[in-house]
Amino acid sequence: MFLSIVVPVYNTSQYLRQCVDSLLHQGLEEDDYEILLVNDGSTDNSLAICQEYAASHTQIVVIDKPNGGVSSARNKGMEVARGEFVCFVDSDDYVLEDGYGYIKTHFDCQAYDLIRFWSAIEAKGSDRPKVIEGEETFSGTGHDYISSFGLEMFCYNSLYRLSFLRQANIEYKNYRVGEDFLFASTVLLACPRMLCTSSRIYRYVIHPNTASTTRRSEYMRKCVEDQLASFDELMGNVAGTANEGYCRFFLFSLMPSLLSRSLSARLSVDEFRQVSQRCKKYTLWPMPYYSFWTKRFRVYCHAINFLDRHPWLFPIASFIYAKFFVPFILKHIDRNYM
């Protein structure tokens, strides 16, 4: 079997059919892939939808487990997967038709432990052309990739050789945010043989109530803590190695998301100072400026450094961010061009 597709499912009945339907049209033979729908304690009718699909498609397997979070669901999928490669698809996203089949047919997957492709964010006003064709853009080791391009942000834009993950004992850590880049970056640090393609087959769909758009202060507090914990773990893994500088530079790119979550978490001045100190431990604050960063990213850098110098203004900034920026600006930003 070529591919195991692991889909963590939690209360996404509204979007689940589009996801599963896309995975049933990947240009792969029925016995060459499996779809592992891992129901993570859903309280809507997601489980019933999963079971409906499994009843009529032999390549679909339903795994029902108590709620434990997306990391535990992905780990459970990896545990039972039978494919030569494994990949991860969120149940409110989808993959372009024939996408995985195109990767298998047009690239020498057998020579590699990791085959990377591209994704696009799909939201109102930001859809990309649905074209799966692409070319080889990189071939080498994970360390070669890091030195050329840095670490990996997402876990859903690659096929991973399952035996490589198991031999390296790589699995997801139980964080609400940061678990994906920590997993993907840990794989690169384990130095797989890897191939990169320019094919853009995955669609990350922005919905009103997904984790990436939820702005409840309690949830954002947990996200801030988990993101900082993932920073600690990643930097702890590379301390004193040749990859330490590359990891630090990669984490710079995540500072705007940390600031955004901190502002939405309604932290106190003292709590914001603690966030600042944890970032300074790895010299992530104050933020540097590079000419190749986008104008929007440089604006975030200025905001981070300003608040770091004037933390007493943080509650005011948090109020303005919640009342004006989030409802009127953030939702209109095309994240494909961040």
Kinemage of the C-alpha trace (Angstrom):
@kinemage 1
@onewidth
@group {chain A} dominant
@subgroup {mainchain}
@vectorlist {calphas} color= white
{ca met a 1} P 0.000 0.000 0.000
{ca phe a 2} L 1.402 3.356 -1.026
{ca leu a 3} L -0.358 5.875 1.227
{ca ser a 4} L -2.187 6.199 4.545
{ca ile a 5} L -4.164 9.439 4.826
{ca val a 6} L -4.779 10.349 8.477
{ca val a 7} L -7.742 12.662 9.062
{ca pro a 8} L -8.397 13.832 12.651
{ca val a 9} L -12.113 14.571 13.003
{ca tyr a 10} L -13.696 16.731 15.682
{ca asn a 11} L -17.086 18.410 15.208
{ca thr a 12} L -16.555 19.218 11.541
{ca ser a 13} L -19.688 17.647 10.091
{ca gln a 14} L -20.361 20.792 8.065
{ca tyr a 15} L -17.123 20.350 6.085
{ca leu a 16} L -16.321 16.652 6.435
{ca arg a 17} L -18.001 15.437 3.258
{ca gln a 18} L -16.007 17.813 1.059
{ca cys a 19} L -12.813 16.578 2.696
{ca val a 20} L -13.555 12.851 2.341
{ca asp a 21} L -14.943 13.223 -1.182
{ca ser a 22} L -11.713 14.900 -2.248
{ca leu a 23} L -9.653 12.061 -0.775
{ca leu a 24} L -11.696 9.483 -2.686
{ca his a 25} L -10.650 11.131 -5.958
{ca gln a 26} L -6.874 11.156 -5.720
{ca gly a 27} L -6.084 9.090 -8.796
{ca leu a 28} L -4.906 6.137 -6.700
{ca glu a 29} L -6.021 2.511 -7.004
{ca glu a 30} L -8.437 1.461 -4.275
{ca asp a 31} L -5.980 -1.005 -2.732
{ca asp a 32} L -3.083 1.484 -2.910
{ca tyr a 33} L -4.292 3.842 -0.173
{ca glu a 34} L -6.362 4.024 2.978
{ca ile a 35} L -8.220 6.887 4.613
{ca leu a 36} L -8.060 6.746 8.408
{ca leu a 37} L -10.861 8.874 9.855
{ca val a 38} L -9.948 9.341 13.514
{ca asn a 39} L -13.017 10.614 15.345
{ca asp a 40} L -11.709 12.482 18.382
{ca gly a 41} L -14.815 12.407 20.574
{ca ser a 42} L -17.025 14.531 18.305
{ca thr a 43} L -20.335 15.644 19.808
{ca asp a 44} L -22.033 16.429 16.479
{ca asn a 45} L -22.820 13.859 13.777
{ca ser a 46} L -19.251 13.650 12.451
{ca leu a 47} L -18.899 10.027 13.592
{ca ala a 48} L -22.091 9.031 11.774
{ca ile a 49} L -20.779 10.615 8.572
{ca cys a 50} L -17.484 8.746 8.947
{ca gln a 51} L -19.306 5.456 9.439
{ca glu a 52} L -21.527 6.151 6.432
{ca tyr a 53} L -18.492 6.545 4.182
{ca ala a 54} L -16.758 3.491 5.654
{ca ala a 55} L -19.818 1.348 4.941
{ca ser a 56} L -19.513 1.988 1.208
{ca his a 57} L -15.750 2.346 0.725
{ca thr a 58} L -13.394 -0.444 1.754
{ca gln a 59} L -10.370 1.883 1.819
{ca ile a 60} L -11.917 3.965 4.612
{ca val a 61} L -11.274 2.965 8.231
{ca val a 62} L -12.998 4.704 11.153
{ca ile a 63} L -11.209 4.959 14.481
{ca asp a 64} L -13.381 6.237 17.321
{ca lys a 65} L -11.582 7.522 20.430
{ca pro a 66} L -12.262 9.801 23.388
{ca asn a 67} L -11.413 13.454 22.873
{ca gly a 68} L -7.703 14.061 23.314
{ca gly a 69} L -6.869 16.774 20.801
{ca val a 70} L -5.578 16.817 17.256
{ca ser a 71} L -2.130 15.539 18.211
{ca ser a 72} L -3.477 12.407 19.888
{ca ala a 73} L -5.739 11.786 16.895
{ca arg a 74} L -2.858 12.051 14.416
{ca asn a 75} L -0.686 9.823 16.601
{ca lys a 76} L -3.442 7.212 16.745
{ca gly a 77} L -3.690 7.300 12.971
{ca met a 78} L 0.059 6.806 12.603
{ca glu a 79} L -0.103 3.911 15.054
{ca val a 80} L -2.502 1.886 12.905
{ca ala a 81} L -1.386 3.125 9.467
{ca arg a 82} L -0.289 0.473 6.951
{ca gly a 83} L 0.929 2.593 4.068
{ca glu a 84} L 4.482 3.055 2.888
{ca phe a 85} L 3.879 6.780 3.300
{ca val a 86} L 1.596 8.692 5.629
{ca cys a 87} L 0.117 12.162 5.258
{ca phe a 88} L -2.210 14.340 7.309
{ca val a 89} L -5.348 16.158 6.218
{ca asp a 90} L -7.499 18.297 8.505
{ca ser a 91} L -11.167 17.362 8.247
{ca asp a 92} L -12.254 20.879 7.250
{ca asp a 93} L -9.679 21.082 4.435
{ca tyr a 94} L -9.403 19.182 1.171
{ca val a 95} L -6.933 18.026 -1.470
{ca leu a 96} L -7.257 18.849 -5.162
{ca glu a 97} L -8.514 16.011 -7.346
{ca asp a 98} L -5.754 13.582 -8.425
{ca gly a 99} L -3.240 15.447 -6.236
{ca tyr a 100} L -1.621 12.538 -4.413
{ca gly a 101} L -1.819 10.391 -7.541
{ca tyr a 102} L 0.048 13.084 -9.450
{ca ile a 103} L 2.802 13.129 -6.804
{ca lys a 104} L 3.166 9.341 -6.962
{ca thr a 105} L 3.181 9.198 -10.754
{ca his a 106} L 5.404 12.146 -11.599
{ca phe a 107} L 8.100 11.958 -8.891
{ca asp a 108} L 10.432 9.194 -7.721
{ca cys a 109} L 8.877 8.720 -4.295
{ca gln a 110} L 10.709 5.442 -3.632
{ca ala a 111} L 14.052 7.239 -3.369
{ca tyr a 112} L 12.946 9.518 -0.533
{ca asp a 113} L 11.704 9.595 3.050
{ca leu a 114} L 9.804 12.850 2.604
{ca ile a 115} L 8.093 14.339 -0.441
{ca arg a 116} L 7.083 17.938 0.036
{ca phe a 117} L 4.465 19.809 -1.964
{ca trp a 118} L 2.674 23.121 -1.471
{ca ser a 119} L -0.625 24.223 -0.007
{ca ala a 120} L -2.758 27.286 -0.529
{ca ile a 121} L -5.038 29.069 1.906
{ca glu a 122} L -8.584 29.216 0.627
{ca ala a 123} L -10.885 31.917 1.876
{ca lys a 124} L -13.193 34.505 0.409
{ca gly a 125} L -11.171 36.520 -2.057
{ca ser a 126} L -7.992 34.423 -1.748
{ca asp a 127} L -8.608 31.274 -3.772
{ca arg a 128} L -5.776 29.984 -5.958
{ca pro a 129} L -6.081 28.304 -9.383
{ca lys a 130} L -6.764 24.587 -8.941
{ca val a 131} L -3.708 23.321 -10.822
{ca ile a 132} L -1.784 20.275 -9.564
{ca glu a 133} L 1.124 20.240 -12.013
{ca gly a 134} L 4.563 21.045 -10.659
{ca glu a 135} L 8.289 20.474 -10.965
{ca glu a 136} L 11.072 19.210 -8.744
{ca thr a 137} L 12.556 22.175 -6.862
{ca phe a 138} L 14.895 20.516 -4.346
{ca ser a 139} L 16.505 17.156 -3.657
{ca gly a 140} L 18.782 16.434 -0.719
{ca thr a 141} L 18.781 15.789 3.013
{ca gly a 142} L 16.718 17.449 5.677
{ca his a 143} L 19.784 19.326 6.893
{ca asp a 144} L 20.481 20.545 3.355
{ca tyr a 145} L 16.926 21.840 3.193
{ca ile a 146} L 17.240 23.629 6.537
{ca ser a 147} L 20.424 25.391 5.484
{ca ser a 148} L 18.767 26.538 2.236
{ca phe a 149} L 15.173 27.248 3.251
{ca gly a 150} L 14.862 26.984 7.033
{ca leu a 151} L 12.475 24.816 9.006
{ca glu a 152} L 8.990 23.665 8.082
{ca met a 153} L 5.837 25.510 9.115
{ca phe a 154} L 3.159 22.915 8.351
{ca cys a 155} L 2.678 19.151 8.655
{ca tyr a 156} L 0.021 18.692 5.974
{ca asn a 157} L 2.125 19.528 2.910
{ca ser a 158} L 4.288 16.400 2.867
{ca leu a 159} L 4.201 12.654 2.455
{ca tyr a 160} L 6.294 11.008 5.207
{ca arg a 161} L 7.800 7.546 4.940
{ca leu a 162} L 6.149 5.746 7.845
{ca ser a 163} L 9.150 3.542 8.647
{ca phe a 164} L 11.340 6.653 8.920
{ca leu a 165} L 8.989 8.254 11.457
{ca arg a 166} L 8.813 5.078 13.504
{ca gln a 167} L 12.559 4.477 13.500
{ca ala a 168} L 13.188 8.087 14.550
{ca asn a 169} L 10.378 7.816 17.156
{ca ile a 170} L 8.747 11.021 15.904
{ca glu a 171} L 5.186 11.814 16.923
{ca tyr a 172} L 3.033 14.843 17.666
{ca lys a 173} L 3.280 16.633 20.996
{ca asn a 174} L 0.020 17.503 22.716
{ca tyr a 175} L -0.167 21.233 21.985
{ca arg a 176} L -3.140 23.187 20.622
{ca val a 177} L -0.863 25.262 18.424
{ca gly a 178} L 2.726 24.697 17.416
{ca glu a 179} L 2.340 20.924 17.221
{ca asp a 180} L 2.452 20.998 13.422
{ca phe a 181} L 5.640 23.023 12.943
{ca leu a 182} L 7.291 21.164 15.832
{ca phe a 183} L 6.502 17.805 14.203
{ca ala a 184} L 7.501 18.875 10.694
{ca ser a 185} L 10.687 20.565 11.889
{ca thr a 186} L 11.635 17.572 14.033
{ca val a 187} L 11.354 15.408 10.922
{ca leu a 188} L 13.752 17.703 9.040
{ca leu a 189} L 16.206 17.681 11.942
{ca ala a 190} L 16.205 13.860 11.769
{ca cys a 191} L 17.744 14.333 8.291
{ca pro a 192} L 15.454 12.435 5.896
{ca arg a 193} L 16.175 12.042 2.201
{ca met a 194} L 13.727 14.526 0.763
{ca leu a 195} L 12.273 15.859 -2.444
{ca cys a 196} L 10.414 19.140 -2.897
{ca thr a 197} L 7.931 19.843 -5.663
{ca ser a 198} L 6.153 23.009 -6.767
{ca ser a 199} L 2.794 21.186 -6.935
{ca arg a 200} L 0.200 23.053 -4.866
{ca ile a 201} L -2.345 20.340 -4.142
{ca tyr a 202} L -3.525 20.963 -0.542
{ca arg a 203} L -6.201 23.499 0.319
{ca tyr a 204} L -6.235 24.940 3.835
{ca val a 205} L -9.723 26.397 4.163
{ca ile a 206} L -10.431 29.314 6.483
{ca his a 207} L -13.793 28.852 8.218
{ca pro a 208} L -15.388 31.207 10.779
{ca asn a 209} L -15.118 28.758 13.678
{ca thr a 210} L -11.869 26.912 13.035
{ca ala a 211} L -8.952 26.996 15.463
{ca ser a 212} L -7.098 29.554 13.353
{ca thr a 213} L -9.954 32.056 13.627
{ca thr a 214} L -11.142 31.435 17.191
{ca arg a 215} L -10.392 34.460 19.363
{ca arg a 216} L -11.777 33.517 22.780
{ca ser a 217} L -9.387 34.896 25.385
{ca glu a 218} L -9.225 31.635 27.374
{ca tyr a 219} L -8.387 29.661 24.239
{ca met a 220} L -5.811 32.251 23.168
{ca arg a 221} L -4.093 32.028 26.571
{ca lys a 222} L -3.646 28.292 26.095
{ca cys a 223} L -2.387 28.890 22.564
{ca val a 224} L 0.219 31.390 23.782
{ca glu a 225} L 1.470 28.931 26.384
{ca asp a 226} L 1.582 26.045 23.918
{ca gln a 227} L 3.381 28.106 21.300
{ca leu a 228} L 6.027 29.136 23.823
{ca ala a 229} L 6.348 25.528 25.002
{ca ser a 230} L 6.908 24.397 21.409
{ca phe a 231} L 9.607 27.076 21.090
{ca asp a 232} L 11.276 25.739 24.238
{ca glu a 233} L 11.206 22.186 22.927
{ca leu a 234} L 12.507 23.032 19.467
{ca met a 235} L 15.356 25.209 20.717
{ca gly a 236} L 16.193 22.645 23.384
{ca asn a 237} L 16.592 20.015 20.674
{ca val a 238} L 19.076 22.077 18.661
{ca ala a 239} L 20.997 23.916 21.402
{ca gly a 240} L 24.693 23.954 20.588
{ca thr a 241} L 24.242 22.385 17.140
{ca ala a 242} L 24.836 23.800 13.682
{ca asn a 243} L 21.067 24.131 13.228
{ca glu a 244} L 20.510 26.456 16.201
{ca gly a 245} L 20.781 29.632 14.147
{ca tyr a 246} L 18.444 28.330 11.459
{ca cys a 247} L 15.862 27.396 14.099
{ca arg a 248} L 16.057 30.832 15.690
{ca phe a 249} L 15.570 32.522 12.331
{ca phe a 250} L 12.572 30.274 11.674
{ca leu a 251} L 11.005 31.231 15.001
{ca phe a 252} L 11.290 34.903 14.041
{ca ser a 253} L 8.665 34.192 11.382
{ca leu a 254} L 6.268 32.967 14.089
{ca met a 255} L 6.524 36.070 16.258
{ca pro a 256} L 3.576 37.871 14.581
{ca ser a 257} L 1.289 34.926 15.366
{ca leu a 258} L 2.496 34.951 18.971
{ca leu a 259} L 1.820 38.680 19.265
{ca ser a 260} L -1.624 38.272 17.679
{ca arg a 261} L -2.557 35.519 20.128
{ca ser a 262} L -1.128 37.472 23.063
{ca leu a 263} L -3.220 40.516 22.152
{ca ser a 264} L -6.359 38.359 21.879
{ca ala a 265} L -5.590 36.599 25.167
{ca arg a 266} L -6.022 39.844 27.111
{ca leu a 267} L -2.841 39.295 29.080
{ca ser a 268} L -1.982 41.594 31.950
{ca val a 269} L 1.127 43.760 31.778
{ca asp a 270} L 3.004 41.315 34.009
{ca glu a 271} L 1.895 38.347 31.906
{ca phe a 272} L 3.038 40.097 28.733
{ca arg a 273} L 6.403 40.801 30.365
{ca gln a 274} L 6.711 37.069 31.091
{ca val a 275} L 6.034 36.275 27.422
{ca ser a 276} L 8.696 38.819 26.469
{ca gln a 277} L 11.250 37.310 28.829
{ca arg a 278} L 10.678 33.794 27.495
{ca cys a 279} L 11.247 35.063 23.956
{ca lys a 280} L 14.356 36.958 24.981
{ca lys a 281} L 15.787 33.728 26.375
{ca tyr a 282} L 16.336 32.697 22.754
{ca thr a 283} L 17.058 36.273 21.549
{ca leu a 284} L 13.783 36.312 19.620
{ca trp a 285} L 12.905 39.791 20.929
{ca pro a 286} L 13.584 42.532 20.007
{ca met a 287} L 12.829 41.638 16.408
{ca pro a 288} L 15.435 42.328 13.699
{ca tyr a 289} L 14.567 43.880 10.337
{ca tyr a 290} L 15.316 42.305 6.987
{ca ser a 291} L 14.626 43.953 3.631
{ca phe a 292} L 13.214 40.744 2.121
{ca trp a 293} L 10.415 40.533 4.713
{ca thr a 294} L 7.036 41.775 3.531
{ca lys a 295} L 5.802 45.210 4.519
{ca arg a 296} L 3.039 43.635 6.624
{ca phe a 297} L 5.558 41.486 8.484
{ca arg a 298} L 7.774 44.507 9.187
{ca val a 299} L 4.757 46.303 10.657
{ca tyr a 300} L 4.346 43.409 13.090
{ca cys a 301} L 8.045 43.653 13.947
{ca his a 302} L 7.671 47.343 14.783
{ca ala a 303} L 4.613 46.576 16.929
{ca ile a 304} L 6.423 43.800 18.826
{ca asn a 305} L 9.461 45.951 19.532
{ca phe a 306} L 7.356 48.970 20.518
{ca leu a 307} L 5.302 46.958 23.013
{ca asp a 308} L 8.441 45.294 24.314
{ca arg a 309} L 9.853 48.748 25.128
{ca his a 310} L 6.518 50.021 26.489
{ca pro a 311} L 4.733 47.024 28.050
{ca trp a 312} L 2.413 49.278 30.086
{ca leu a 313} L 0.637 50.052 26.780
{ca phe a 314} L -0.185 46.401 26.165
{ca pro a 315} L -3.755 46.467 27.635
{ca ile a 316} L -4.623 49.452 25.410
{ca ala a 317} L -3.167 47.705 22.364
{ca ser a 318} L -5.077 44.552 23.266
{ca phe a 319} L -8.358 46.469 23.436
{ca ile a 320} L -7.787 48.171 20.078
{ca tyr a 321} L -6.759 44.876 18.490
{ca ala a 322} L -9.896 43.080 19.702
{ca lys a 323} L -12.360 45.865 18.904
{ca phe a 324} L -11.040 47.091 15.569
{ca phe a 325} L -8.252 45.035 14.001
{ca val a 326} L -9.760 41.535 14.387
{ca pro a 327} L -13.326 42.293 13.171
{ca phe a 328} L -12.484 44.811 10.456
{ca ile a 329} L -8.991 44.031 9.149
{ca leu a 330} L -7.700 40.576 10.100
{ca lys a 331} L -10.442 38.633 8.362
{ca his a 332} L -9.758 40.458 5.095
{ca ile a 333} L -6.029 39.699 4.990
{ca asp a 334} L -5.043 37.171 2.347
{ca arg a 335} L -2.723 34.887 4.279
{ca asn a 336} L -1.232 33.426 1.101
{ca tyr a 337} L 0.815 36.601 0.906
{ca met a 338} L 1.859 37.030 4.515
